[in-house]
Amino acid sequence: MPSPLRKLSLRRKYFGDSPVASTGICVERLLRPDALIEISAVAMTEEKRRIDPSPQQDSGLTFAPGVEAGGIVWVSGVIGREGRAHYPQNSGHQAALAYAAIGPVLQAAGARASDVVKNLDYISPLALLGYGDTAQARRGFYGGSSPACDSVVVNRLLRPEGHLEVETVAVKGGSRQDVRLPQWRVREDDRYYRRHRMERG
């Protein structure tokens, strides 16, 4: 398997100075059992703009905190941390820190939390018992807006101390319309959180 530095150099080779948003996760195996890595990419014909609320800090990473093209903002996956390398071992706390980091990226792009149309959580097994505690952080960040949300359980995150990695997509300046079904009086995640808390209790 290529070393992490080798993979970074390959990304630089193909993308050069063109910014990309990125999220990396670890799974047990891919659909092709002999494959080591799978890459999913979305391309836009409009000019891309790098979004970085702290551009003066050169992190040496080969991806940007966010990328905007055609009024769509892709935010790279974020794991909540304190300082540079401390990941608190509490799922709710990590989620709150992740949203605290996503907010400035959206703001730098001229977007708001209410512009987010897609929220995807990659969940480590470390978060399974405490994942219900992340609901408060999500509601606190989005307020009355409700983006489409999904969760995927993975073997682990690239940062083994991480409980969940949050990836978001926002659309600027569009007319937002929430599509709700009458039978969805109780949100699926709320039912899960309540059931999971009952199982834990």
URFEN-V650534 format. One line per field, one symbol per residue. phi: phi as a letter, one per 20 degrees, with the letter a starting at -180 (. if undefined). Layout:
# URFEN-V650534
phi=???
This chain:
# URFEN-V650534
phi=.gfgfffffffffedleffcebcccdcfaegefeedbcddcddceffecfdbfcffeeemfecdgbcdbmnddddfgcdfbdmebddfebffffffffffefgfffffemdcgfefdbccdedegfeffdfgfefffffffemeecffcbccedfaefefefebddccccdemeefceecegfefdfgffffgffffffff
